[in-house]
Amino acid sequence: MLRENHQYILRHRFTLLSGEKGVYLTNLFRALGMNLVYLFIPLYIYEIIGRIEAPFLYYAVYHLWVLLSVFPVGFMMTKLGVDLTEFLSSLLRVVFLIFLILGKNDFNFLIASAIIWGITIPLTWLPFHYCVVGTKTGEGRFGKETSWLKIIDQLAGSLGPFLGGVLIVALGFKALYAVAIVIVLFSGLPMFFDQFEKKQMEFNLKRALKTAVSKENQNFMLSFLGFGLKDVILVIAWPIFMFLAVKNYEVVGGIQTLALLLSLIFLWWLGKVIDKKSDFRILKWGVSLTSLIWVVRSFLLSPLTVFFSNVLYGFGTLLLYTPFDALVYQSMIKRKKLEFLIVREIGIHGGAFLGCLLVWYMLQKQVSWFVIFLLASVGILTSLLVTKEEIDYENKS
């Protein structure tokens, strides 16, 4: 009995964070560190290689390695548990950032950084999303949780781009990555101090593959593919376009920062609306607004017009992806959580891998930015497919 009590004390002594607070703090530190560099990675690759299509090949390698590693990581997570898996991801993100620095002088390190970055993605997001659903209590709605997570993302994202731009101008890319490394190191720790630790999750490779192609998940898979395609334009093409338009790292970062700060005012209200009314029609408003913005973005050439497009796009993405993510979490309750998360990663990064190759080919053929940006609108429109899931859920409730 004494031994059992001793083990209980050791197991709970450092439980300092209740509910989802460990998840929130992990997300905060990771977002703070990575948002210093996210916006500038495509520009860094462009600066090193000197060709506008080079970042798309770099990201293609990154997305390919997400796809190659997602099944091994899923199996590994069942053995290590969510806490250790998340901590391993933070260590590998540090290695990724170090290799990115070294890649300026050695192309092999640049390729290695893309590979390691790809492996960190399932190590990060499989345990993260699993914890969000696993710590949930109550009625099974996730509007409040997704709202809080996006508030954290927005706060970190608001500070990151501007500070990143200032660091690049003042001290260079090496200083930027050094600061990011320190913050990212802390991101794997908070989940060790919460009450949720999960091991021995169910994972079956054959069942996971069947989940990916099942008719039940067809709408989700198509939406995830579209999400990945949109990300190629948002994460790679848009920062390059902004930089070519304003030619200043601080201005690029400042535009992103101000736009994200302004969009924060919607988030708290939005989470409450989703939970209270289950109003996923909001998603359709977000689709309409963000799709329209991509249609006109290639014509924006001044910092002011770019800024206003970022503000409106920020509002639109909150209207779109806050209910979308809540619906994904909600749908996981009635599915095998880990296997459905793997389907999510396959869809998003499969779509992004194909999108990178497509845009690389389009740039080789000198296709206009207008046509390239239309790909983002196509990807966003696939989000509407999941509204059928909400109707089915309500009918079964």
C-alpha positions as CSV (number, residue, x, y, z in Angstrom):
1,M,0.0,0.0,0.0
2,L,2.9,2.4,0.9
3,R,4.5,1.7,-2.5
4,E,1.2,2.4,-4.3
5,N,0.8,5.6,-2.4
6,H,4.4,6.6,-3.2
7,Q,3.8,6.0,-6.9
8,Y,0.6,8.0,-6.7
9,I,2.4,11.0,-5.2
10,L,5.2,10.8,-7.9
11,R,2.6,10.5,-10.6
12,H,0.6,13.5,-9.5
13,R,3.1,15.7,-7.7
14,F,3.8,17.8,-10.8
15,T,0.3,18.0,-12.0
16,L,0.1,21.8,-12.1
17,L,-2.2,22.3,-15.1
18,S,-5.8,21.3,-15.3
19,G,-7.9,20.3,-18.3
20,E,-6.5,21.6,-21.6
21,K,-4.1,24.1,-20.1
22,G,-1.0,22.0,-20.9
23,V,-2.2,21.8,-24.5
24,Y,-2.7,25.6,-24.6
25,L,0.7,26.4,-23.2
26,T,2.4,23.9,-25.6
27,N,0.6,25.6,-28.4
28,L,1.6,29.0,-27.2
29,F,5.3,28.3,-27.0
30,R,5.4,26.4,-30.2
31,A,3.5,29.2,-32.0
32,L,5.6,31.9,-30.6
33,G,8.8,30.3,-31.7
34,M,7.7,29.1,-35.1
35,N,5.8,32.2,-36.0
36,L,9.1,34.1,-35.8
37,V,10.2,32.2,-38.8
38,Y,7.2,30.7,-40.6
39,L,6.5,33.8,-42.8
40,F,10.2,34.2,-43.7
41,I,11.2,30.6,-44.6
42,P,10.0,30.9,-48.3
43,L,11.9,34.2,-48.5
44,Y,15.0,32.6,-46.9
45,I,15.0,29.8,-49.5
46,Y,14.4,32.3,-52.3
47,E,17.3,34.4,-51.1
48,I,19.7,31.3,-50.9
49,I,18.8,29.7,-54.2
50,G,17.9,32.9,-56.1
51,R,15.0,31.3,-58.0
52,I,11.3,32.0,-57.3
53,E,10.3,28.4,-57.8
54,A,12.9,27.0,-55.4
55,P,10.7,27.4,-52.2
56,F,8.0,25.2,-53.7
57,L,10.5,22.3,-54.3
58,Y,11.8,22.8,-50.7
59,Y,8.2,22.5,-49.3
60,A,7.5,19.6,-51.6
61,V,10.3,17.6,-49.9
62,Y,8.9,18.7,-46.5
63,H,5.3,17.6,-47.3
64,L,6.6,14.3,-48.8
65,W,8.3,13.4,-45.5
66,V,5.2,14.2,-43.6
67,L,3.5,11.5,-45.7
68,L,6.3,9.0,-45.3
69,S,6.5,9.4,-41.5
70,V,2.9,9.7,-40.4
71,F,2.2,5.9,-40.1
72,P,5.5,5.1,-38.2
73,V,4.8,8.1,-35.9
74,G,1.3,6.9,-35.3
75,F,2.5,3.5,-34.2
76,M,5.3,5.1,-32.1
77,M,2.9,7.4,-30.3
78,T,0.9,4.3,-29.0
79,K,4.1,3.2,-27.3
80,L,5.5,6.5,-26.1
81,G,2.3,8.3,-25.2
82,V,1.3,11.8,-26.1
83,D,3.7,13.7,-23.8
84,L,6.9,12.1,-24.9
85,T,5.9,12.3,-28.6
86,E,5.2,16.0,-28.3
87,F,8.5,16.6,-26.5
88,L,10.4,14.7,-29.2
89,S,8.8,16.9,-31.8
90,S,10.1,20.0,-30.0
91,L,13.7,18.6,-30.0
92,L,13.5,17.8,-33.7
93,R,12.2,21.3,-34.5
94,V,15.3,22.7,-32.9
95,V,17.4,20.4,-35.2
96,F,15.4,21.6,-38.1
97,L,16.1,25.3,-37.3
98,I,19.8,24.6,-36.8
99,F,20.0,22.8,-40.2
100,L,18.1,25.7,-41.8
101,I,20.8,28.0,-40.6
102,L,23.6,25.7,-41.9
103,G,21.7,25.3,-45.2
104,K,22.8,28.8,-46.2
105,N,26.3,27.5,-46.8
106,D,25.6,23.8,-47.5
107,F,22.7,22.6,-49.7
108,N,22.7,19.2,-48.0
109,F,21.7,20.8,-44.7
110,L,18.9,22.6,-46.5
111,I,17.5,19.3,-47.8
112,A,18.0,17.7,-44.4
113,S,16.1,20.5,-42.7
114,A,13.1,19.9,-45.0
115,I,13.1,16.2,-44.2
116,I,13.4,16.7,-40.4
117,W,10.7,19.4,-40.5
118,G,8.4,17.0,-42.2
119,I,9.0,14.3,-39.6
120,T,8.1,16.8,-36.8
121,I,4.6,17.4,-38.2
122,P,3.0,14.1,-37.2
123,L,5.1,14.1,-34.0
124,T,3.5,17.5,-33.2
125,W,0.0,17.4,-34.4
126,L,-1.1,13.8,-33.7
127,P,-0.6,14.2,-29.9
128,F,-1.8,17.8,-29.9
129,H,-5.2,17.1,-31.5
130,Y,-5.5,13.8,-29.6
131,C,-5.1,15.8,-26.3
132,V,-7.7,18.4,-27.3
133,V,-10.3,15.7,-27.9
134,G,-9.1,13.4,-25.0
135,T,-9.4,16.1,-22.3
136,K,-12.8,17.1,-23.4
137,T,-15.7,16.8,-21.0
138,G,-19.3,17.8,-21.4
139,E,-21.6,17.9,-24.4
140,G,-19.0,17.2,-27.1
141,R,-19.0,20.7,-28.7
142,F,-15.6,22.2,-29.4
143,G,-16.3,25.8,-30.3
144,K,-14.8,27.2,-27.1
145,E,-11.7,25.0,-27.4
146,T,-11.0,25.9,-31.1
147,S,-11.7,29.5,-30.3
148,W,-9.1,29.5,-27.5
149,L,-6.5,27.7,-29.6
150,K,-6.9,30.2,-32.3
151,I,-6.7,33.1,-29.9
152,I,-3.3,31.7,-28.8
153,D,-2.3,31.2,-32.5
154,Q,-3.4,34.8,-33.3
155,L,-1.5,36.3,-30.3
156,A,1.7,34.4,-31.1
157,G,1.2,35.0,-34.8
158,S,0.7,38.7,-34.3
159,L,4.0,39.1,-32.4
160,G,6.0,36.7,-34.5
161,P,6.1,38.2,-38.0
162,F,6.9,41.8,-37.0
163,L,9.6,40.7,-34.4
164,G,11.0,38.3,-37.0
165,G,11.2,41.1,-39.6
166,V,13.0,43.4,-37.1
167,L,15.5,40.6,-36.1
168,I,16.3,39.9,-39.8
169,V,17.0,43.5,-40.6
170,A,18.9,44.2,-37.4
171,L,20.8,41.0,-36.8
172,G,20.2,38.6,-39.7
173,F,18.5,35.2,-40.2
174,K,20.8,33.5,-37.8
175,A,19.7,35.6,-34.8
176,L,16.1,35.0,-35.9
177,Y,16.5,31.2,-35.8
178,A,18.5,31.4,-32.5
179,V,15.6,33.1,-30.7
180,A,13.1,30.7,-32.2
181,I,15.2,27.7,-31.1
182,V,15.1,28.8,-27.4
183,I,11.4,29.3,-27.4
184,V,10.7,26.0,-29.3
185,L,12.7,24.1,-26.7
186,F,10.2,25.0,-24.0
187,S,7.2,24.0,-26.1
188,G,7.5,20.3,-25.4
189,L,7.4,20.7,-21.6
190,P,4.0,22.0,-20.5
191,M,2.2,18.7,-21.4
192,F,4.2,16.9,-18.8
193,F,2.6,19.0,-16.1
194,D,-1.1,18.5,-17.0
195,Q,-3.5,15.7,-15.9
196,F,-3.8,14.0,-19.3
197,E,-1.4,11.3,-20.4
198,K,-2.4,8.7,-22.9
199,K,-0.6,5.5,-24.0
200,Q,-1.6,2.3,-25.7
201,M,-4.0,4.1,-28.1
202,E,-5.5,1.9,-30.8
203,F,-3.6,1.9,-34.1
204,N,-4.0,-0.6,-36.9
205,L,-2.3,0.2,-40.3
206,K,-4.8,-1.7,-42.4
207,R,-7.8,0.0,-40.6
208,A,-6.1,3.4,-41.0
209,L,-5.7,2.9,-44.7
210,K,-9.4,1.8,-45.0
211,T,-10.3,4.9,-43.0
212,A,-8.5,7.1,-45.5
213,V,-10.5,5.7,-48.5
214,S,-13.9,5.0,-46.7
215,K,-17.0,6.6,-48.1
216,E,-17.8,7.9,-44.6
217,N,-14.7,10.1,-44.6
218,Q,-14.8,11.0,-48.3
219,N,-15.9,14.6,-47.7
220,F,-13.4,15.1,-45.0
221,M,-10.6,13.8,-47.1
222,L,-11.5,16.1,-50.0
223,S,-11.6,19.0,-47.6
224,F,-8.2,18.2,-46.2
225,L,-6.8,17.9,-49.7
226,G,-8.2,21.3,-50.5
227,F,-6.8,22.7,-47.2
228,G,-3.3,21.5,-48.2
229,L,-3.7,23.1,-51.7
230,K,-4.7,26.4,-50.1
231,D,-1.8,26.3,-47.7
232,V,0.7,26.1,-50.6
233,I,-0.6,29.5,-51.8
234,L,-1.0,31.1,-48.4
235,V,2.3,29.9,-46.8
236,I,4.7,30.0,-49.8
237,A,3.3,32.0,-52.7
238,W,1.7,34.9,-50.7
239,P,4.8,35.8,-48.7
240,I,6.9,35.9,-51.8
241,F,4.3,38.0,-53.6
242,M,4.2,40.4,-50.6
243,F,7.9,40.7,-50.5
244,L,8.2,41.4,-54.3
245,A,5.5,44.1,-53.8
246,V,7.0,45.9,-50.8
247,K,10.6,44.7,-50.8
248,N,11.1,45.1,-47.1
249,Y,11.2,42.4,-44.4
250,E,9.9,44.7,-41.6
251,V,7.0,45.9,-43.7
252,V,6.0,42.3,-44.6
253,G,6.2,41.3,-41.0
254,G,4.3,44.5,-39.8
255,I,1.5,43.9,-42.3
256,Q,1.0,40.4,-41.0
257,T,1.2,41.4,-37.4
258,L,-1.4,44.3,-37.6
259,A,-3.8,42.2,-39.6
260,L,-3.7,39.3,-37.1
261,L,-4.1,41.6,-34.1
262,L,-7.3,43.2,-35.6
263,S,-8.8,39.8,-36.3
264,L,-8.6,38.8,-32.6
265,I,-11.7,40.8,-31.7
266,F,-13.9,38.2,-33.5
267,L,-12.5,35.1,-31.8
268,W,-14.2,35.0,-28.4
269,W,-17.6,35.8,-29.8
270,L,-17.2,33.2,-32.6
271,G,-16.4,30.3,-30.2
272,K,-19.5,31.1,-28.2
273,V,-21.8,31.3,-31.3
274,I,-20.6,27.9,-32.6
275,D,-21.2,26.2,-29.3
276,K,-24.5,27.9,-28.5
277,K,-26.2,27.7,-31.9
278,S,-24.1,25.1,-33.7
279,D,-24.2,27.5,-36.6
280,F,-21.9,26.0,-39.1
281,R,-23.4,28.3,-41.7
282,I,-20.6,30.6,-40.5
283,L,-18.3,28.4,-42.4
284,K,-20.0,29.3,-45.6
285,W,-19.5,33.0,-44.9
286,G,-15.8,32.3,-44.4
287,V,-15.6,30.4,-47.6
288,S,-17.2,33.2,-49.6
289,L,-15.0,36.0,-48.1
290,T,-11.6,34.2,-48.4
291,S,-12.3,32.8,-51.9
292,L,-13.2,36.3,-53.1
293,I,-10.0,37.8,-51.6
294,W,-7.8,35.3,-53.5
295,V,-9.5,36.4,-56.7
296,V,-8.3,40.0,-56.3
297,R,-5.0,39.6,-54.5
298,S,-2.7,39.4,-57.5
299,F,-3.7,43.0,-58.4
300,L,-2.6,44.4,-55.1
301,L,0.8,46.2,-55.4
302,S,1.0,48.7,-52.5
303,P,1.6,48.0,-48.8
304,L,-1.7,49.5,-47.9
305,T,-3.8,47.3,-50.2
306,V,-1.8,44.3,-49.1
307,F,-2.5,45.1,-45.5
308,F,-6.3,45.5,-46.0
309,S,-6.4,42.2,-47.9
310,N,-4.6,40.5,-44.9
311,V,-7.1,42.0,-42.4
312,L,-10.1,40.8,-44.4
313,Y,-8.5,37.5,-45.0
314,G,-7.9,37.1,-41.3
315,F,-11.5,37.7,-40.6
316,G,-12.5,35.3,-43.3
317,T,-10.3,32.4,-42.1
318,L,-11.6,32.7,-38.6
319,L,-15.2,32.4,-39.9
320,L,-14.1,29.4,-41.9
321,Y,-11.6,27.4,-39.8
322,T,-13.0,27.9,-36.3
323,P,-16.2,26.0,-37.1
324,F,-14.3,23.7,-39.5
325,D,-11.8,22.6,-36.8
326,A,-14.6,22.3,-34.2
327,L,-16.5,20.0,-36.6
328,V,-13.3,17.9,-37.1
329,Y,-12.9,17.5,-33.3
330,Q,-16.6,16.8,-32.9
331,S,-16.5,14.1,-35.6
332,M,-13.5,12.4,-33.9
333,I,-15.6,11.5,-30.9
334,K,-17.5,8.8,-33.0
335,R,-14.4,7.6,-34.8
336,K,-11.1,6.0,-34.0
337,K,-9.3,9.2,-32.9
338,L,-5.7,8.4,-33.8
339,E,-6.5,6.8,-37.2
340,F,-8.8,9.7,-38.2
341,L,-6.0,12.2,-37.3
342,I,-3.6,10.3,-39.5
343,V,-6.2,10.6,-42.3
344,R,-6.2,14.3,-41.7
345,E,-2.4,14.6,-42.0
346,I,-2.4,12.4,-45.2
347,G,-5.1,14.6,-46.8
348,I,-3.6,18.0,-45.9
349,H,0.0,17.1,-46.8
350,G,-0.9,15.0,-49.8
351,G,-2.8,18.0,-51.2
352,A,0.1,20.3,-50.3
353,F,2.7,18.0,-51.9
354,L,0.7,17.9,-55.2
355,G,0.1,21.7,-54.9
356,C,3.8,22.4,-54.6
357,L,4.6,20.5,-57.7
358,L,1.7,22.1,-59.6
359,V,2.8,25.6,-58.7
360,W,6.4,24.8,-59.4
361,Y,5.4,23.7,-62.9
362,M,3.1,26.7,-63.4
363,L,6.0,29.1,-62.5
364,Q,8.2,27.2,-65.0
365,K,5.6,28.0,-67.6
366,Q,5.3,31.6,-66.4
367,V,1.7,31.3,-65.4
368,S,0.3,34.5,-63.8
369,W,-0.1,35.1,-60.1
370,F,-3.8,35.5,-60.8
371,V,-4.2,31.9,-61.9
372,I,-1.9,30.6,-59.1
373,F,-4.0,32.4,-56.5
374,L,-7.2,30.9,-57.9
375,L,-5.9,27.5,-56.7
376,A,-6.4,28.8,-53.1
377,S,-10.0,29.6,-53.9
378,V,-10.5,26.1,-55.2
379,G,-9.0,24.6,-52.1
380,I,-11.1,26.7,-49.8
381,L,-14.3,25.7,-51.6
382,T,-13.8,22.1,-50.7
383,S,-14.4,23.1,-47.0
384,L,-18.1,23.3,-47.8
385,L,-18.2,19.5,-48.2
386,V,-18.0,19.0,-44.5
387,T,-21.3,20.8,-43.9
388,K,-23.0,17.5,-44.7
389,E,-21.2,16.0,-41.7
390,E,-22.8,18.6,-39.5
391,I,-26.3,17.9,-40.9
392,D,-25.8,14.1,-40.3
393,Y,-24.5,14.8,-36.7
394,E,-27.5,16.9,-35.9
395,N,-29.9,14.3,-37.2
396,K,-28.3,11.6,-35.1
397,S,-28.2,13.8,-31.9
